Amino acid sequence: MNQSGSPAQFLTPEESADVDKALLTAPEKFLTRLTISSLRLLTIIAQDYDVSIEKLSHQQVIDWFEKDGKIRREKGADAAVLKW
């Protein structure tokens, strides 16, 4: 999954602190964190498919989530990219 083999970090503590300092409402801060994390995840998905983020289709994203879920079920959470 994750080509580097290391756990994916979707939002660093520094980025989270920057979001906290931003003059945003609580819902805006949540959406900002979600967007930054989504960008990281889309980067991983695009790398797995060897395409640019712009070229990813919605079906590739769905397929990737199915594949990651299957890995989690069959090999455990540590083998999957998403750790939930």
Phi and psi restraints in degrees (range 20) as a CNS / XPLOR table:
assign (resid 1 and name C) (resid 2 and name N)
       (resid 2 and name CA) (resid 2 and name C) 1.0 -72.1 20.0 2
assign (resid 2 and name N) (resid 2 and name CA)
       (resid 2 and name C) (resid 3 and name N) 1.0 112.8 20.0 2
assign (resid 2 and name C) (resid 3 and name N)
       (resid 3 and name CA) (resid 3 and name C) 1.0 -55.5 20.0 2
assign (resid 3 and name N) (resid 3 and name CA)
       (resid 3 and name C) (resid 4 and name N) 1.0 -33.5 20.0 2
assign (resid 3 and name C) (resid 4 and name N)
       (resid 4 and name CA) (resid 4 and name C) 1.0 -74.9 20.0 2
assign (resid 4 and name N) (resid 4 and name CA)
       (resid 4 and name C) (resid 5 and name N) 1.0 -19.5 20.0 2
assign (resid 4 and name C) (resid 5 and name N)
       (resid 5 and name CA) (resid 5 and name C) 1.0 81.6 20.0 2
assign (resid 5 and name N) (resid 5 and name CA)
       (resid 5 and name C) (resid 6 and name N) 1.0 -6.4 20.0 2
assign (resid 5 and name C) (resid 6 and name N)
       (resid 6 and name CA) (resid 6 and name C) 1.0 -95.0 20.0 2
assign (resid 6 and name N) (resid 6 and name CA)
       (resid 6 and name C) (resid 7 and name N) 1.0 157.6 20.0 2
assign (resid 6 and name C) (resid 7 and name N)
       (resid 7 and name CA) (resid 7 and name C) 1.0 -61.9 20.0 2
assign (resid 7 and name N) (resid 7 and name CA)
       (resid 7 and name C) (resid 8 and name N) 1.0 140.6 20.0 2
assign (resid 7 and name C) (resid 8 and name N)
       (resid 8 and name CA) (resid 8 and name C) 1.0 -75.5 20.0 2
assign (resid 8 and name N) (resid 8 and name CA)
       (resid 8 and name C) (resid 9 and name N) 1.0 133.9 20.0 2
assign (resid 8 and name C) (resid 9 and name N)
       (resid 9 and name CA) (resid 9 and name C) 1.0 -107.6 20.0 2
assign (resid 9 and name N) (resid 9 and name CA)
       (resid 9 and name C) (resid 10 and name N) 1.0 115.2 20.0 2
assign (resid 9 and name C) (resid 10 and name N)
       (resid 10 and name CA) (resid 10 and name C) 1.0 -92.5 20.0 2
assign (resid 10 and name N) (resid 10 and name CA)
       (resid 10 and name C) (resid 11 and name N) 1.0 -22.5 20.0 2
assign (resid 10 and name C) (resid 11 and name N)
       (resid 11 and name CA) (resid 11 and name C) 1.0 -151.8 20.0 2
assign (resid 11 and name N) (resid 11 and name CA)
       (resid 11 and name C) (resid 12 and name N) 1.0 118.5 20.0 2
assign (resid 11 and name C) (resid 12 and name N)
       (resid 12 and name CA) (resid 12 and name C) 1.0 -76.9 20.0 2
assign (resid 12 and name N) (resid 12 and name CA)
       (resid 12 and name C) (resid 13 and name N) 1.0 159.2 20.0 2
assign (resid 12 and name C) (resid 13 and name N)
       (resid 13 and name CA) (resid 13 and name C) 1.0 -57.7 20.0 2
assign (resid 13 and name N) (resid 13 and name CA)
       (resid 13 and name C) (resid 14 and name N) 1.0 -36.0 20.0 2
assign (resid 13 and name C) (resid 14 and name N)
       (resid 14 and name CA) (resid 14 and name C) 1.0 -66.1 20.0 2
assign (resid 14 and name N) (resid 14 and name CA)
       (resid 14 and name C) (resid 15 and name N) 1.0 -42.9 20.0 2
assign (resid 14 and name C) (resid 15 and name N)
       (resid 15 and name CA) (resid 15 and name C) 1.0 -64.6 20.0 2
assign (resid 15 and name N) (resid 15 and name CA)
       (resid 15 and name C) (resid 16 and name N) 1.0 -41.7 20.0 2
assign (resid 15 and name C) (resid 16 and name N)
       (resid 16 and name CA) (resid 16 and name C) 1.0 -60.8 20.0 2
assign (resid 16 and name N) (resid 16 and name CA)
       (resid 16 and name C) (resid 17 and name N) 1.0 -41.9 20.0 2
assign (resid 16 and name C) (resid 17 and name N)
       (resid 17 and name CA) (resid 17 and name C) 1.0 -63.8 20.0 2
assign (resid 17 and name N) (resid 17 and name CA)
       (resid 17 and name C) (resid 18 and name N) 1.0 -39.6 20.0 2
assign (resid 17 and name C) (resid 18 and name N)
       (resid 18 and name CA) (resid 18 and name C) 1.0 -63.3 20.0 2
assign (resid 18 and name N) (resid 18 and name CA)
       (resid 18 and name C) (resid 19 and name N) 1.0 -40.0 20.0 2
assign (resid 18 and name C) (resid 19 and name N)
       (resid 19 and name CA) (resid 19 and name C) 1.0 -64.2 20.0 2
assign (resid 19 and name N) (resid 19 and name CA)
       (resid 19 and name C) (resid 20 and name N) 1.0 -42.9 20.0 2
assign (resid 19 and name C) (resid 20 and name N)
       (resid 20 and name CA) (resid 20 and name C) 1.0 -58.7 20.0 2
assign (resid 20 and name N) (resid 20 and name CA)
       (resid 20 and name C) (resid 21 and name N) 1.0 -37.6 20.0 2
assign (resid 20 and name C) (resid 21 and name N)
       (resid 21 and name CA) (resid 21 and name C) 1.0 -76.5 20.0 2
assign (resid 21 and name N) (resid 21 and name CA)
       (resid 21 and name C) (resid 22 and name N) 1.0 -19.2 20.0 2
assign (resid 21 and name C) (resid 22 and name N)
       (resid 22 and name CA) (resid 22 and name C) 1.0 -65.7 20.0 2
assign (resid 22 and name N) (resid 22 and name CA)
       (resid 22 and name C) (resid 23 and name N) 1.0 148.5 20.0 2
assign (resid 22 and name C) (resid 23 and name N)
       (resid 23 and name CA) (resid 23 and name C) 1.0 -82.0 20.0 2
assign (resid 23 and name N) (resid 23 and name CA)
       (resid 23 and name C) (resid 24 and name N) 1.0 70.8 20.0 2
assign (resid 23 and name C) (resid 24 and name N)
       (resid 24 and name CA) (resid 24 and name C) 1.0 -127.4 20.0 2
assign (resid 24 and name N) (resid 24 and name CA)
       (resid 24 and name C) (resid 25 and name N) 1.0 155.5 20.0 2
assign (resid 24 and name C) (resid 25 and name N)
       (resid 25 and name CA) (resid 25 and name C) 1.0 -74.0 20.0 2
assign (resid 25 and name N) (resid 25 and name CA)
       (resid 25 and name C) (resid 26 and name N) 1.0 166.2 20.0 2
assign (resid 25 and name C) (resid 26 and name N)
       (resid 26 and name CA) (resid 26 and name C) 1.0 -57.5 20.0 2
assign (resid 26 and name N) (resid 26 and name CA)
       (resid 26 and name C) (resid 27 and name N) 1.0 -45.4 20.0 2
assign (resid 26 and name C) (resid 27 and name N)
       (resid 27 and name CA) (resid 27 and name C) 1.0 -63.0 20.0 2
assign (resid 27 and name N) (resid 27 and name CA)
       (resid 27 and name C) (resid 28 and name N) 1.0 -36.4 20.0 2
assign (resid 27 and name C) (resid 28 and name N)
       (resid 28 and name CA) (resid 28 and name C) 1.0 -67.3 20.0 2
assign (resid 28 and name N) (resid 28 and name CA)
       (resid 28 and name C) (resid 29 and name N) 1.0 -38.8 20.0 2
assign (resid 28 and name C) (resid 29 and name N)
       (resid 29 and name CA) (resid 29 and name C) 1.0 -63.9 20.0 2
assign (resid 29 and name N) (resid 29 and name CA)
       (resid 29 and name C) (resid 30 and name N) 1.0 -42.4 20.0 2
assign (resid 29 and name C) (resid 30 and name N)
       (resid 30 and name CA) (resid 30 and name C) 1.0 -59.4 20.0 2
assign (resid 30 and name N) (resid 30 and name CA)
       (resid 30 and name C) (resid 31 and name N) 1.0 -48.1 20.0 2
assign (resid 30 and name C) (resid 31 and name N)
       (resid 31 and name CA) (resid 31 and name C) 1.0 -63.6 20.0 2
assign (resid 31 and name N) (resid 31 and name CA)
       (resid 31 and name C) (resid 32 and name N) 1.0 -36.8 20.0 2
assign (resid 31 and name C) (resid 32 and name N)
       (resid 32 and name CA) (resid 32 and name C) 1.0 -63.9 20.0 2
assign (resid 32 and name N) (resid 32 and name CA)
       (resid 32 and name C) (resid 33 and name N) 1.0 -46.1 20.0 2
assign (resid 32 and name C) (resid 33 and name N)
       (resid 33 and name CA) (resid 33 and name C) 1.0 -61.7 20.0 2
assign (resid 33 and name N) (resid 33 and name CA)
       (resid 33 and name C) (resid 34 and name N) 1.0 -43.1 20.0 2
assign (resid 33 and name C) (resid 34 and name N)
       (resid 34 and name CA) (resid 34 and name C) 1.0 -61.6 20.0 2
assign (resid 34 and name N) (resid 34 and name CA)
       (resid 34 and name C) (resid 35 and name N) 1.0 -41.0 20.0 2
assign (resid 34 and name C) (resid 35 and name N)
       (resid 35 and name CA) (resid 35 and name C) 1.0 -67.3 20.0 2
assign (resid 35 and name N) (resid 35 and name CA)
       (resid 35 and name C) (resid 36 and name N) 1.0 -44.2 20.0 2
assign (resid 35 and name C) (resid 36 and name N)
       (resid 36 and name CA) (resid 36 and name C) 1.0 -62.0 20.0 2
assign (resid 36 and name N) (resid 36 and name CA)
       (resid 36 and name C) (resid 37 and name N) 1.0 -45.5 20.0 2
assign (resid 36 and name C) (resid 37 and name N)
       (resid 37 and name CA) (resid 37 and name C) 1.0 -63.5 20.0 2
assign (resid 37 and name N) (resid 37 and name CA)
       (resid 37 and name C) (resid 38 and name N) 1.0 -40.4 20.0 2
assign (resid 37 and name C) (resid 38 and name N)
       (resid 38 and name CA) (resid 38 and name C) 1.0 -63.6 20.0 2
assign (resid 38 and name N) (resid 38 and name CA)
       (resid 38 and name C) (resid 39 and name N) 1.0 -39.7 20.0 2
assign (resid 38 and name C) (resid 39 and name N)
       (resid 39 and name CA) (resid 39 and name C) 1.0 -58.9 20.0 2
assign (resid 39 and name N) (resid 39 and name CA)
       (resid 39 and name C) (resid 40 and name N) 1.0 -44.5 20.0 2
assign (resid 39 and name C) (resid 40 and name N)
       (resid 40 and name CA) (resid 40 and name C) 1.0 -61.1 20.0 2
assign (resid 40 and name N) (resid 40 and name CA)
       (resid 40 and name C) (resid 41 and name N) 1.0 -45.2 20.0 2
assign (resid 40 and name C) (resid 41 and name N)
       (resid 41 and name CA) (resid 41 and name C) 1.0 -66.8 20.0 2
assign (resid 41 and name N) (resid 41 and name CA)
       (resid 41 and name C) (resid 42 and name N) 1.0 -41.7 20.0 2
assign (resid 41 and name C) (resid 42 and name N)
       (resid 42 and name CA) (resid 42 and name C) 1.0 -61.7 20.0 2
assign (resid 42 and name N) (resid 42 and name CA)
       (resid 42 and name C) (resid 43 and name N) 1.0 -34.5 20.0 2
assign (resid 42 and name C) (resid 43 and name N)
       (resid 43 and name CA) (resid 43 and name C) 1.0 -62.5 20.0 2
assign (resid 43 and name N) (resid 43 and name CA)
       (resid 43 and name C) (resid 44 and name N) 1.0 -44.2 20.0 2
assign (resid 43 and name C) (resid 44 and name N)
       (resid 44 and name CA) (resid 44 and name C) 1.0 -63.2 20.0 2
assign (resid 44 and name N) (resid 44 and name CA)
       (resid 44 and name C) (resid 45 and name N) 1.0 -45.1 20.0 2
assign (resid 44 and name C) (resid 45 and name N)
       (resid 45 and name CA) (resid 45 and name C) 1.0 -62.4 20.0 2
assign (resid 45 and name N) (resid 45 and name CA)
       (resid 45 and name C) (resid 46 and name N) 1.0 -45.2 20.0 2
assign (resid 45 and name C) (resid 46 and name N)
       (resid 46 and name CA) (resid 46 and name C) 1.0 -61.7 20.0 2
assign (resid 46 and name N) (resid 46 and name CA)
       (resid 46 and name C) (resid 47 and name N) 1.0 -40.2 20.0 2
assign (resid 46 and name C) (resid 47 and name N)
       (resid 47 and name CA) (resid 47 and name C) 1.0 -63.3 20.0 2
assign (resid 47 and name N) (resid 47 and name CA)
       (resid 47 and name C) (resid 48 and name N) 1.0 -41.1 20.0 2
assign (resid 47 and name C) (resid 48 and name N)
       (resid 48 and name CA) (resid 48 and name C) 1.0 -61.8 20.0 2
assign (resid 48 and name N) (resid 48 and name CA)
       (resid 48 and name C) (resid 49 and name N) 1.0 -34.0 20.0 2
assign (resid 48 and name C) (resid 49 and name N)
       (resid 49 and name CA) (resid 49 and name C) 1.0 -93.6 20.0 2
assign (resid 49 and name N) (resid 49 and name CA)
       (resid 49 and name C) (resid 50 and name N) 1.0 -2.6 20.0 2
assign (resid 49 and name C) (resid 50 and name N)
       (resid 50 and name CA) (resid 50 and name C) 1.0 56.3 20.0 2
assign (resid 50 and name N) (resid 50 and name CA)
       (resid 50 and name C) (resid 51 and name N) 1.0 46.7 20.0 2
assign (resid 50 and name C) (resid 51 and name N)
       (resid 51 and name CA) (resid 51 and name C) 1.0 -135.7 20.0 2
assign (resid 51 and name N) (resid 51 and name CA)
       (resid 51 and name C) (resid 52 and name N) 1.0 166.5 20.0 2
assign (resid 51 and name C) (resid 52 and name N)
       (resid 52 and name CA) (resid 52 and name C) 1.0 -77.3 20.0 2
assign (resid 52 and name N) (resid 52 and name CA)
       (resid 52 and name C) (resid 53 and name N) 1.0 158.6 20.0 2
assign (resid 52 and name C) (resid 53 and name N)
       (resid 53 and name CA) (resid 53 and name C) 1.0 -55.9 20.0 2
assign (resid 53 and name N) (resid 53 and name CA)
       (resid 53 and name C) (resid 54 and name N) 1.0 -39.2 20.0 2
assign (resid 53 and name C) (resid 54 and name N)
       (resid 54 and name CA) (resid 54 and name C) 1.0 -62.8 20.0 2
assign (resid 54 and name N) (resid 54 and name CA)
       (resid 54 and name C) (resid 55 and name N) 1.0 -26.1 20.0 2
assign (resid 54 and name C) (resid 55 and name N)
       (resid 55 and name CA) (resid 55 and name C) 1.0 -90.8 20.0 2
assign (resid 55 and name N) (resid 55 and name CA)
       (resid 55 and name C) (resid 56 and name N) 1.0 -7.1 20.0 2
assign (resid 55 and name C) (resid 56 and name N)
       (resid 56 and name CA) (resid 56 and name C) 1.0 -64.6 20.0 2
assign (resid 56 and name N) (resid 56 and name CA)
       (resid 56 and name C) (resid 57 and name N) 1.0 136.4 20.0 2
assign (resid 56 and name C) (resid 57 and name N)
       (resid 57 and name CA) (resid 57 and name C) 1.0 -98.3 20.0 2
assign (resid 57 and name N) (resid 57 and name CA)
       (resid 57 and name C) (resid 58 and name N) 1.0 161.2 20.0 2
assign (resid 57 and name C) (resid 58 and name N)
       (resid 58 and name CA) (resid 58 and name C) 1.0 -61.3 20.0 2
assign (resid 58 and name N) (resid 58 and name CA)
       (resid 58 and name C) (resid 59 and name N) 1.0 -33.9 20.0 2
assign (resid 58 and name C) (resid 59 and name N)
       (resid 59 and name CA) (resid 59 and name C) 1.0 -66.6 20.0 2
assign (resid 59 and name N) (resid 59 and name CA)
       (resid 59 and name C) (resid 60 and name N) 1.0 -36.6 20.0 2
assign (resid 59 and name C) (resid 60 and name N)
       (resid 60 and name CA) (resid 60 and name C) 1.0 -64.2 20.0 2
assign (resid 60 and name N) (resid 60 and name CA)
       (resid 60 and name C) (resid 61 and name N) 1.0 -39.4 20.0 2
assign (resid 60 and name C) (resid 61 and name N)
       (resid 61 and name CA) (resid 61 and name C) 1.0 -64.1 20.0 2
assign (resid 61 and name N) (resid 61 and name CA)
       (resid 61 and name C) (resid 62 and name N) 1.0 -45.3 20.0 2
assign (resid 61 and name C) (resid 62 and name N)
       (resid 62 and name CA) (resid 62 and name C) 1.0 -60.8 20.0 2
assign (resid 62 and name N) (resid 62 and name CA)
       (resid 62 and name C) (resid 63 and name N) 1.0 -47.6 20.0 2
assign (resid 62 and name C) (resid 63 and name N)
       (resid 63 and name CA) (resid 63 and name C) 1.0 -59.9 20.0 2
assign (resid 63 and name N) (resid 63 and name CA)
       (resid 63 and name C) (resid 64 and name N) 1.0 -40.2 20.0 2
assign (resid 63 and name C) (resid 64 and name N)
       (resid 64 and name CA) (resid 64 and name C) 1.0 -63.3 20.0 2
assign (resid 64 and name N) (resid 64 and name CA)
       (resid 64 and name C) (resid 65 and name N) 1.0 -44.1 20.0 2
assign (resid 64 and name C) (resid 65 and name N)
       (resid 65 and name CA) (resid 65 and name C) 1.0 -63.0 20.0 2
assign (resid 65 and name N) (resid 65 and name CA)
       (resid 65 and name C) (resid 66 and name N) 1.0 -39.7 20.0 2
assign (resid 65 and name C) (resid 66 and name N)
       (resid 66 and name CA) (resid 66 and name C) 1.0 -61.8 20.0 2
assign (resid 66 and name N) (resid 66 and name CA)
       (resid 66 and name C) (resid 67 and name N) 1.0 -43.7 20.0 2
assign (resid 66 and name C) (resid 67 and name N)
       (resid 67 and name CA) (resid 67 and name C) 1.0 -65.4 20.0 2
assign (resid 67 and name N) (resid 67 and name CA)
       (resid 67 and name C) (resid 68 and name N) 1.0 -43.1 20.0 2
assign (resid 67 and name C) (resid 68 and name N)
       (resid 68 and name CA) (resid 68 and name C) 1.0 -65.4 20.0 2
assign (resid 68 and name N) (resid 68 and name CA)
       (resid 68 and name C) (resid 69 and name N) 1.0 -39.2 20.0 2
assign (resid 68 and name C) (resid 69 and name N)
       (resid 69 and name CA) (resid 69 and name C) 1.0 -63.7 20.0 2
assign (resid 69 and name N) (resid 69 and name CA)
       (resid 69 and name C) (resid 70 and name N) 1.0 -39.7 20.0 2
assign (resid 69 and name C) (resid 70 and name N)
       (resid 70 and name CA) (resid 70 and name C) 1.0 -64.7 20.0 2
assign (resid 70 and name N) (resid 70 and name CA)
       (resid 70 and name C) (resid 71 and name N) 1.0 -42.1 20.0 2
assign (resid 70 and name C) (resid 71 and name N)
       (resid 71 and name CA) (resid 71 and name C) 1.0 -61.6 20.0 2
assign (resid 71 and name N) (resid 71 and name CA)
       (resid 71 and name C) (resid 72 and name N) 1.0 -43.0 20.0 2
assign (resid 71 and name C) (resid 72 and name N)
       (resid 72 and name CA) (resid 72 and name C) 1.0 -61.7 20.0 2
assign (resid 72 and name N) (resid 72 and name CA)
       (resid 72 and name C) (resid 73 and name N) 1.0 -42.7 20.0 2
assign (resid 72 and name C) (resid 73 and name N)
       (resid 73 and name CA) (resid 73 and name C) 1.0 -68.8 20.0 2
assign (resid 73 and name N) (resid 73 and name CA)
       (resid 73 and name C) (resid 74 and name N) 1.0 -40.2 20.0 2
assign (resid 73 and name C) (resid 74 and name N)
       (resid 74 and name CA) (resid 74 and name C) 1.0 -86.9 20.0 2
assign (resid 74 and name N) (resid 74 and name CA)
       (resid 74 and name C) (resid 75 and name N) 1.0 -33.1 20.0 2
assign (resid 74 and name C) (resid 75 and name N)
       (resid 75 and name CA) (resid 75 and name C) 1.0 -118.8 20.0 2
assign (resid 75 and name N) (resid 75 and name CA)
       (resid 75 and name C) (resid 76 and name N) 1.0 -5.9 20.0 2
assign (resid 75 and name C) (resid 76 and name N)
       (resid 76 and name CA) (resid 76 and name C) 1.0 99.0 20.0 2
assign (resid 76 and name N) (resid 76 and name CA)
       (resid 76 and name C) (resid 77 and name N) 1.0 161.5 20.0 2
assign (resid 76 and name C) (resid 77 and name N)
       (resid 77 and name CA) (resid 77 and name C) 1.0 -61.0 20.0 2
assign (resid 77 and name N) (resid 77 and name CA)
       (resid 77 and name C) (resid 78 and name N) 1.0 -32.9 20.0 2
assign (resid 77 and name C) (resid 78 and name N)
       (resid 78 and name CA) (resid 78 and name C) 1.0 -65.6 20.0 2
assign (resid 78 and name N) (resid 78 and name CA)
       (resid 78 and name C) (resid 79 and name N) 1.0 -24.7 20.0 2
assign (resid 78 and name C) (resid 79 and name N)
       (resid 79 and name CA) (resid 79 and name C) 1.0 -83.7 20.0 2
assign (resid 79 and name N) (resid 79 and name CA)
       (resid 79 and name C) (resid 80 and name N) 1.0 -19.3 20.0 2
assign (resid 79 and name C) (resid 80 and name N)
       (resid 80 and name CA) (resid 80 and name C) 1.0 -87.7 20.0 2
assign (resid 80 and name N) (resid 80 and name CA)
       (resid 80 and name C) (resid 81 and name N) 1.0 161.1 20.0 2
assign (resid 80 and name C) (resid 81 and name N)
       (resid 81 and name CA) (resid 81 and name C) 1.0 -74.2 20.0 2
assign (resid 81 and name N) (resid 81 and name CA)
       (resid 81 and name C) (resid 82 and name N) 1.0 -48.3 20.0 2
assign (resid 81 and name C) (resid 82 and name N)
       (resid 82 and name CA) (resid 82 and name C) 1.0 -83.8 20.0 2
assign (resid 82 and name N) (resid 82 and name CA)
       (resid 82 and name C) (resid 83 and name N) 1.0 129.0 20.0 2
assign (resid 82 and name C) (resid 83 and name N)
       (resid 83 and name CA) (resid 83 and name C) 1.0 -107.5 20.0 2
assign (resid 83 and name N) (resid 83 and name CA)
       (resid 83 and name C) (resid 84 and name N) 1.0 63.4 20.0 2
